[in-house]
Amino acid sequence: MSNRDLVSELSELVGAENVLVDEGSRAGYAHDRLPYANFRAREGALVGTLPGLVVRPATTEQVSAIVGKASKADHPLIPYGSGSGVLGGIIPLGGEVMLDMQRMNRILKIDRDNHLVTVEAGMNGEVFEDALNAEGFTSGHLPQSLTISTVGGWAACRGGGQESSRFGKIENIVVGLKAVMPDGRVLEIRPLPKRASGPSVLDIIVGSEGTLAVITELTLRIWTLPPAEEAIVLALPDRTAALSLAKRIMQAGLHPRIVRLYDEKETASRTEGISAFETRPVMANIVVCGEEAIVAAEAALVREFAKSVDAVETETRPFDEWRAKRYVSITKQWLDKGYYNDTLEVSVNWSKAPSLYDTIAARIAAEVSKDAHFSAHWSHVYPEGVCQYMTLRLPPMDQSAALPLHEKMWDIVNGETLAHGGSIAHHHGSGLFRGPWMDGEHGVGMDILRCIKASVDPQNLFNPGKLGFPPRADSIDPYRDRGANV
């Protein structure tokens, strides 16, 4: 089937206004918020290619039909939410069809009895949460990208919200879904409270980033809006004390809504004028919520645990200011000034967390540049460990000098994370840019995942070249402009 014939058939299926072929429209889908892609865009370059065309379905049935036509034409496609990802997961590498899911944007059912909601995958996160709030519920999934992401994107990338320490990451919230497979069949996983009927197919799809299936509907847990909460802001003597406090809170069985620990650099930028931080330079923001009696009990325990690590309670201004801007990314302001700003989030067990931070910080200072910025905070905590969320930044310089340094920082962070027994991704997903480290992450497990990919998608139609899966033969090399071999 020629491209012209494909366009004609898709136009008949979804309406000509929902098939975009002009270059200007296609350019808007050429990359997500991958910092490296934005670095290249400043010089007018693409990491990949333009999509061959963009199609906007409105139903699961239309998605199935589109997949059937793409299969017949042997034309690969990529599911697209709203482009909020930061790992290049939707970057076309060979003129793929972009499957924009944003017309599928409705809540289909709120099940009050079972505390479940069924929603189409293309619904905007902020609109979704606002609709639930109006009914007295919360999704419990509030990522920084809430206003610019989709519910389907959360599941596709195995995302985590800022309140994951209480509600869990998206894989703990999704209990059912519909998805279109590469052969056009519709997979349906019923929303039930746990199973013991073999391995979890749901867990294979959640996190697959459009490489195995196109998610069209999701059923998620929802929670009643907490009737009470209390915020506690603490000044601590060092990072070790802060990590020890968070570990104790989680291992004691508390369920805080928010736990955010900041290193010295990130604390200083948030606590100007608060005297407690002059001698205790590390901040912890902890929020407990729920029924009033539970809030009172958990807050009392947090304060008791805080005393044991020489923490001092301060005013809540730093937390209040963060909450007011919690969905605003600061990366763009650095990009606009010519800096090379990036963020990476990894997870590690408590026993290795201090060493991971210290080793990465020391290596970046010694091996990258004295002008390279490294800082971190820890904002997702669990009984067994923590997510370390790092900011890496290089000052304005010629891009030919910056890209090898940027690559070196990535090598250090991912290499040291694996050396410390951690995971290279906590909630941003893997996409394109983490592909080179996926074998180190999964070991033999990566062979299993590649077998699954080859079995369910023998034509390699769905989002080829992502998650460490092979690209198609006609794909371009997305790393061609980097300074060294990835």
C-alpha positions as CSV (number, residue, x, y, z in Angstrom):
1,M,0.0,0.0,0.0
2,S,1.4,3.4,-1.0
3,N,1.5,6.3,1.5
4,R,-1.1,8.1,-0.5
5,D,-3.4,5.1,-0.3
6,L,-2.8,4.8,3.4
7,V,-3.7,8.5,3.9
8,S,-6.9,8.0,1.8
9,E,-8.0,4.9,3.8
10,L,-7.2,6.6,7.2
11,S,-9.1,9.7,6.1
12,E,-12.1,7.6,5.3
13,L,-11.9,5.9,8.7
14,V,-11.4,8.9,11.0
15,G,-12.2,11.9,8.9
16,A,-9.7,13.9,6.7
17,E,-9.4,16.6,9.4
18,N,-7.9,13.9,11.7
19,V,-5.1,12.9,9.4
20,L,-2.3,15.4,9.3
21,V,0.2,15.3,6.5
22,D,1.6,18.8,6.1
23,E,5.1,19.3,7.4
24,G,4.2,22.0,9.9
25,S,1.8,19.7,11.7
26,R,4.1,16.7,11.6
27,A,7.0,18.8,13.0
28,G,5.0,19.3,16.2
29,Y,5.2,15.5,16.8
30,A,8.9,15.1,16.0
31,H,10.1,14.8,19.6
32,D,8.9,15.0,23.2
33,R,10.6,16.9,26.1
34,L,13.8,14.9,26.0
35,P,16.5,17.5,26.9
36,Y,18.9,16.2,24.4
37,A,16.3,16.7,21.7
38,N,15.8,20.2,22.9
39,F,19.5,20.8,22.8
40,R,19.6,19.7,19.2
41,A,16.5,21.7,18.3
42,R,18.3,24.9,19.4
43,E,20.5,24.3,16.4
44,G,17.7,23.3,14.1
45,A,18.4,19.6,14.2
46,L,16.2,16.6,14.9
47,V,17.3,13.5,16.9
48,G,15.1,11.3,14.7
49,T,12.8,12.1,11.7
50,L,9.5,13.8,11.2
51,P,6.6,11.3,11.5
52,G,5.3,10.2,8.1
53,L,1.8,11.4,9.1
54,V,-0.4,11.9,12.2
55,V,-3.7,10.2,12.7
56,R,-6.2,11.0,15.5
57,P,-8.6,8.1,16.4
58,A,-11.6,8.5,18.6
59,T,-12.4,4.9,19.6
60,T,-10.7,1.6,20.4
61,E,-12.3,0.2,17.2
62,Q,-10.7,2.9,15.1
63,V,-7.3,2.2,16.7
64,S,-7.7,-1.5,15.9
65,A,-8.6,-0.6,12.3
66,I,-5.6,1.8,12.0
67,V,-3.3,-0.9,13.3
68,G,-4.7,-3.3,10.7
69,K,-4.1,-0.9,7.9
70,A,-0.6,0.0,9.1
71,S,0.2,-3.7,9.3
72,K,-0.9,-4.3,5.8
73,A,1.2,-1.4,4.6
74,D,4.1,-2.5,6.8
75,H,4.2,1.0,8.2
76,P,5.3,1.3,11.8
77,L,3.4,3.5,14.3
78,I,3.9,5.2,17.6
79,P,1.2,5.9,20.2
80,Y,1.3,9.6,21.3
81,G,-0.3,11.1,24.4
82,S,0.8,14.7,24.7
83,G,4.5,14.6,24.3
84,S,5.4,15.2,28.0
85,G,8.0,12.4,28.2
86,V,11.6,13.2,28.8
87,L,13.3,10.0,27.4
88,G,12.5,10.3,23.6
89,G,9.9,7.6,23.8
90,I,7.9,9.0,20.9
91,I,10.7,10.2,18.6
92,P,10.2,8.7,15.1
93,L,13.3,7.0,13.8
94,G,12.0,6.2,10.3
95,G,8.9,8.3,9.4
96,E,6.5,6.3,11.6
97,V,2.7,7.0,11.7
98,M,2.0,9.0,14.9
99,L,-1.1,7.8,16.6
100,D,-2.4,10.8,18.6
101,M,-4.7,9.5,21.3
102,Q,-6.0,12.9,22.6
103,R,-9.5,12.6,21.1
104,M,-10.1,9.7,23.4
105,N,-10.5,11.9,26.4
106,R,-13.5,10.9,28.5
107,I,-14.2,9.4,31.9
108,L,-16.4,6.4,31.0
109,K,-17.5,5.4,34.5
110,I,-16.9,6.2,38.2
111,D,-17.6,3.1,40.3
112,R,-18.3,4.5,43.8
113,D,-18.9,1.2,45.3
114,N,-15.6,-0.3,44.3
115,H,-13.6,2.9,44.2
116,L,-12.7,2.5,40.5
117,V,-12.7,4.8,37.5
118,T,-12.6,3.9,33.9
119,V,-11.1,6.5,31.6
120,E,-9.9,6.8,28.0
121,A,-6.2,6.8,27.5
122,G,-6.0,10.3,25.9
123,M,-7.5,12.2,28.8
124,N,-5.4,15.1,30.1
125,G,-4.2,14.4,33.7
126,E,-5.2,17.7,35.2
127,V,-8.7,17.5,33.6
128,F,-9.0,14.0,34.9
129,E,-7.9,14.8,38.5
130,D,-10.2,17.9,38.6
131,A,-13.2,15.8,37.4
132,L,-12.5,13.2,40.2
133,N,-12.0,16.0,42.8
134,A,-15.5,17.4,41.9
135,E,-16.9,13.9,42.8
136,G,-15.0,13.8,46.1
137,F,-12.1,11.6,44.9
138,T,-8.5,11.7,43.9
139,S,-6.5,9.5,41.5
140,G,-3.6,9.6,43.9
141,H,-1.3,10.1,40.8
142,L,-0.1,13.6,40.7
143,P,3.2,13.9,38.6
144,Q,4.9,17.2,38.0
145,S,3.7,16.7,34.4
146,L,0.0,16.5,35.5
147,T,-1.1,19.5,33.4
148,I,0.6,18.3,30.2
149,S,0.4,14.5,30.3
150,T,-2.3,11.9,29.6
151,V,-3.6,9.1,31.8
152,G,-2.5,6.6,29.1
153,G,0.9,8.1,29.1
154,W,1.2,7.6,32.8
155,A,0.6,3.8,32.4
156,A,2.7,3.5,29.2
157,C,5.8,4.9,31.0
158,R,5.1,3.3,34.4
159,G,5.0,6.7,35.9
160,G,5.0,7.9,39.5
161,G,3.2,10.9,41.1
162,Q,4.5,13.2,43.8
163,E,2.3,11.3,46.4
164,S,3.5,7.8,45.4
165,S,4.8,7.1,48.9
166,R,1.1,6.9,50.0
167,F,-0.8,5.9,46.9
168,G,1.8,3.9,44.9
169,K,3.1,4.4,41.4
170,I,0.8,3.9,38.5
171,E,1.4,0.2,38.3
172,N,-0.1,0.0,41.8
173,I,-3.1,2.1,40.7
174,V,-4.0,0.5,37.3
175,V,-6.2,-2.6,37.8
176,G,-7.6,-3.1,34.3
177,L,-7.2,-1.9,30.8
178,K,-8.1,-2.3,27.1
179,A,-5.3,-2.3,24.5
180,V,-4.9,-3.0,20.8
181,M,-2.2,-5.5,20.0
182,P,0.0,-5.4,16.9
183,D,-2.3,-7.9,15.1
184,G,-5.3,-5.6,15.7
185,R,-6.9,-7.7,18.4
186,V,-8.2,-6.0,21.5
187,L,-6.7,-7.2,24.8
188,E,-9.0,-6.6,27.8
189,I,-7.8,-7.1,31.4
190,R,-10.7,-7.0,33.8
191,P,-10.3,-4.8,36.9
192,L,-10.2,-7.4,39.8
193,P,-8.6,-7.4,43.2
194,K,-5.5,-9.5,42.6
195,R,-5.1,-12.8,40.8
196,A,-3.1,-16.0,41.0
197,S,-3.8,-17.2,37.5
198,G,-0.3,-17.0,36.1
199,P,2.1,-14.1,35.4
200,S,0.6,-10.7,35.2
201,V,-0.2,-9.7,31.6
202,L,-1.2,-6.3,33.0
203,D,2.4,-5.7,34.2
204,I,3.7,-6.6,30.8
205,I,1.6,-3.8,29.2
206,V,2.0,-1.2,31.8
207,G,5.4,0.3,31.2
208,S,5.8,-1.1,27.6
209,E,5.7,2.5,26.2
210,G,3.7,1.6,23.1
211,T,6.2,-1.2,22.0
212,L,3.8,-4.1,22.7
213,A,0.3,-2.6,22.6
214,V,-1.7,0.7,22.3
215,I,-3.5,1.3,25.5
216,T,-7.0,2.8,24.8
217,E,-8.8,2.5,28.2
218,L,-7.7,2.2,31.8
219,T,-9.5,1.3,35.0
220,L,-7.8,2.8,38.1
221,R,-8.2,2.8,41.8
222,I,-9.4,6.1,43.3
223,W,-9.5,7.3,46.9
224,T,-11.8,9.6,48.8
225,L,-10.2,13.1,49.2
226,P,-8.5,13.1,52.6
227,P,-10.5,15.1,55.1
228,A,-7.4,16.3,57.0
229,E,-3.7,16.8,56.6
230,E,-0.7,18.3,58.4
231,A,2.6,19.5,56.8
232,I,5.9,19.3,58.8
233,V,9.0,21.1,57.5
234,L,12.3,20.0,59.2
235,A,15.8,21.3,59.2
236,L,18.3,18.4,59.5
237,P,22.1,18.3,60.2
238,D,23.0,16.3,57.0
239,R,21.7,14.0,54.3
240,T,22.4,10.9,56.3
241,A,20.0,12.1,59.0
242,A,17.3,13.0,56.4
243,L,17.5,9.6,54.7
244,S,17.5,7.8,58.1
245,L,14.3,9.7,59.1
246,A,12.5,8.8,55.9
247,K,13.5,5.2,56.2
248,R,12.2,5.0,59.7
249,I,8.9,6.6,58.8
250,M,8.3,4.1,56.0
251,Q,9.5,1.1,57.8
252,A,7.3,2.0,60.8
253,G,4.3,1.6,58.6
254,L,3.2,5.2,58.3
255,H,1.6,6.4,55.1
256,P,2.7,9.9,54.4
257,R,1.2,11.8,51.5
258,I,4.5,13.5,50.7
259,V,8.1,13.0,51.8
260,R,10.6,15.3,50.1
261,L,14.2,15.5,51.2
262,Y,16.6,18.0,49.6
263,D,20.4,18.0,49.5
264,E,22.3,21.1,50.7
265,K,22.2,22.8,47.3
266,E,18.5,22.4,46.7
267,T,17.7,23.2,50.4
268,A,19.6,26.5,50.2
269,S,17.6,27.7,47.1
270,R,14.4,27.1,49.0
271,T,15.0,28.3,52.5
272,E,16.5,31.7,52.3
273,G,15.8,33.7,55.5
274,I,15.0,30.7,57.7
275,S,17.6,30.7,60.5
276,A,17.3,27.0,61.3
277,F,18.9,26.0,58.1
278,E,22.1,28.0,58.9
279,T,23.2,25.2,61.1
280,R,21.1,22.4,59.7
281,P,21.4,22.7,55.9
282,V,19.2,19.8,54.8
283,M,15.4,20.1,54.5
284,A,12.6,17.5,54.8
285,N,9.0,18.2,53.9
286,I,6.6,15.6,55.2
287,V,2.8,15.6,54.9
288,V,0.5,13.2,56.5
289,C,-3.2,13.0,55.7
290,G,-6.4,11.0,56.2
291,E,-8.9,10.9,59.1
292,E,-8.1,13.4,61.8
293,A,-7.2,10.8,64.4
294,I,-4.8,9.1,62.0
295,V,-3.2,12.5,61.0
296,A,-2.7,13.4,64.7
297,A,-1.1,10.0,65.4
298,E,1.2,10.0,62.4
299,A,2.3,13.6,62.9
300,A,3.2,12.8,66.5
301,L,5.3,9.9,65.4
302,V,7.0,12.0,62.7
303,R,8.0,14.6,65.3
304,E,9.2,11.9,67.7
305,F,11.3,10.3,64.9
306,A,12.7,13.7,63.9
307,K,14.0,14.4,67.4
308,S,16.1,11.2,67.3
309,V,18.1,12.6,64.3
310,D,18.5,16.1,65.7
311,A,16.0,17.7,63.4
312,V,14.3,21.1,64.1
313,E,10.8,22.0,62.9
314,T,10.5,25.2,61.0
315,E,7.8,27.3,59.3
316,T,6.0,25.6,56.4
317,R,6.8,28.4,53.9
318,P,9.2,26.2,51.8
319,F,6.6,23.5,51.4
320,D,3.8,26.0,50.7
321,E,5.8,27.6,47.9
322,W,6.7,24.2,46.4
323,R,3.0,23.1,46.5
324,A,1.9,26.3,44.7
325,K,4.3,25.6,41.8
326,R,4.4,21.8,42.0
327,Y,3.4,21.3,38.4
328,V,5.8,23.8,36.9
329,S,9.1,22.5,35.4
330,I,12.2,24.7,35.7
331,T,14.0,23.0,32.9
332,K,12.7,25.4,30.2
333,Q,14.0,28.5,31.9
334,W,17.6,27.0,31.8
335,L,17.2,25.9,28.2
336,D,16.1,29.4,27.2
337,K,19.3,30.8,28.7
338,G,21.4,28.5,26.7
339,Y,22.2,26.0,29.5
340,Y,22.3,22.2,29.1
341,N,19.9,21.1,31.9
342,D,18.7,17.6,32.4
343,T,17.1,15.5,35.2
344,L,17.5,11.8,35.9
345,E,15.7,9.7,38.5
346,V,16.9,6.3,39.7
347,S,15.9,4.1,42.6
348,V,18.2,2.4,45.1
349,N,17.9,0.5,48.4
350,W,18.4,2.5,51.6
351,S,21.7,0.8,52.4
352,K,23.3,2.1,49.1
353,A,21.6,5.6,48.9
354,P,24.3,7.7,50.6
355,S,27.2,6.1,48.6
356,L,25.3,6.4,45.3
357,Y,24.9,10.2,45.9
358,D,28.5,10.7,47.0
359,T,30.0,8.7,44.2
360,I,28.1,10.4,41.4
361,A,28.7,13.8,42.8
362,A,32.5,13.2,43.2
363,R,32.8,11.7,39.7
364,I,31.0,14.5,37.9
365,A,33.1,17.1,39.7
366,A,36.3,15.2,38.8
367,E,35.6,13.8,35.4
368,V,33.1,16.2,33.7
369,S,33.7,19.9,34.6
370,K,34.2,22.0,37.6
371,D,31.4,24.1,36.2
372,A,29.0,21.1,36.0
373,H,26.0,21.4,38.4
374,F,24.9,18.3,40.3
375,S,22.2,18.3,43.0
376,A,19.5,15.9,44.1
377,H,16.3,15.4,46.1
378,W,14.5,12.3,47.3
379,S,10.8,12.5,46.8
380,H,9.5,9.0,46.5
381,V,10.2,6.8,49.5
382,Y,9.3,3.2,50.3
383,P,10.1,0.6,53.0
384,E,12.9,-0.9,51.0
385,G,14.4,2.2,49.4
386,V,14.2,5.6,47.7
387,C,14.1,7.4,44.4
388,Q,17.1,9.8,43.9
389,Y,16.0,12.6,41.6
390,M,19.1,14.5,40.2
391,T,19.6,17.7,38.3
392,L,22.5,17.9,36.0
393,R,23.5,21.2,34.3
394,L,26.2,22.6,32.1
395,P,26.7,26.3,31.4
396,P,26.2,27.8,28.0
397,M,29.0,26.6,25.6
398,D,29.4,25.4,22.0
399,Q,27.2,22.3,21.5
400,S,30.1,20.3,20.1
401,A,31.8,20.6,23.5
402,A,28.6,20.2,25.6
403,L,27.2,17.0,24.1
404,P,30.2,14.8,25.0
405,L,30.1,16.2,28.6
406,H,26.3,15.6,28.8
407,E,26.9,12.0,27.6
408,K,29.6,11.5,30.2
409,M,27.2,12.6,33.0
410,W,24.7,10.0,31.7
411,D,27.3,7.3,31.7
412,I,28.3,8.1,35.3
413,V,24.8,8.2,36.6
414,N,23.6,5.1,35.0
415,G,26.8,3.2,35.5
416,E,27.0,4.0,39.2
417,T,23.3,3.2,39.7
418,L,23.8,-0.3,38.3
419,A,27.1,-0.7,40.2
420,H,25.1,0.2,43.4
421,G,22.4,-2.4,42.6
422,G,19.9,0.3,41.7
423,S,17.4,0.7,38.9
424,I,18.2,3.2,36.1
425,A,14.5,4.4,36.0
426,H,12.0,5.1,38.7
427,H,9.2,7.0,37.0
428,H,10.3,8.7,33.7
429,G,10.3,5.5,31.8
430,S,13.1,4.3,29.4
431,G,12.1,5.4,25.9
432,L,15.0,5.9,23.5
433,F,17.6,7.4,25.7
434,R,17.9,4.6,28.3
435,G,18.1,1.9,25.7
436,P,21.9,1.4,26.0
437,W,21.6,0.4,29.7
438,M,18.6,-1.9,29.5
439,D,20.7,-5.0,29.3
440,G,22.5,-4.0,32.4
441,E,19.2,-3.3,34.1
442,H,17.5,-6.5,33.3
443,G,20.2,-9.1,32.4
444,V,18.5,-12.3,31.3
445,G,15.2,-10.6,31.7
446,M,16.0,-8.4,28.7
447,D,16.2,-11.6,26.6
448,I,12.7,-12.5,27.8
449,L,11.3,-9.1,26.9
450,R,12.9,-9.2,23.4
451,C,11.3,-12.7,22.9
452,I,7.9,-11.2,23.9
453,K,8.4,-8.3,21.5
454,A,9.3,-10.6,18.7
455,S,6.4,-12.9,19.3
456,V,3.6,-10.3,19.7
457,D,5.0,-7.9,17.1
458,P,6.9,-9.9,14.5
459,Q,6.8,-7.0,12.0
460,N,8.3,-4.6,14.6
461,L,5.4,-2.2,13.9
462,F,5.0,-0.7,17.4
463,N,7.4,2.0,18.4
464,P,10.5,0.3,17.1
465,G,13.9,1.0,18.7
466,K,12.6,1.9,22.1
467,L,13.1,0.2,25.5
468,G,16.3,-1.5,24.2
469,F,14.3,-3.3,21.5
470,P,15.7,-3.4,18.0
471,P,15.0,-0.6,15.5
472,R,13.8,-1.3,12.0
473,A,16.4,-1.7,9.2
474,D,15.5,1.7,7.7
475,S,15.8,3.6,11.0
476,I,18.4,6.4,11.5
477,D,21.0,6.4,14.3
478,P,19.6,8.7,17.0
479,Y,23.1,8.9,18.7
480,R,24.9,10.1,15.6
481,D,25.5,13.6,17.0
482,R,26.8,12.6,20.4
483,G,30.4,12.9,21.3
484,A,31.3,9.3,21.9
485,N,29.9,5.8,21.5
486,V,26.9,5.2,23.8
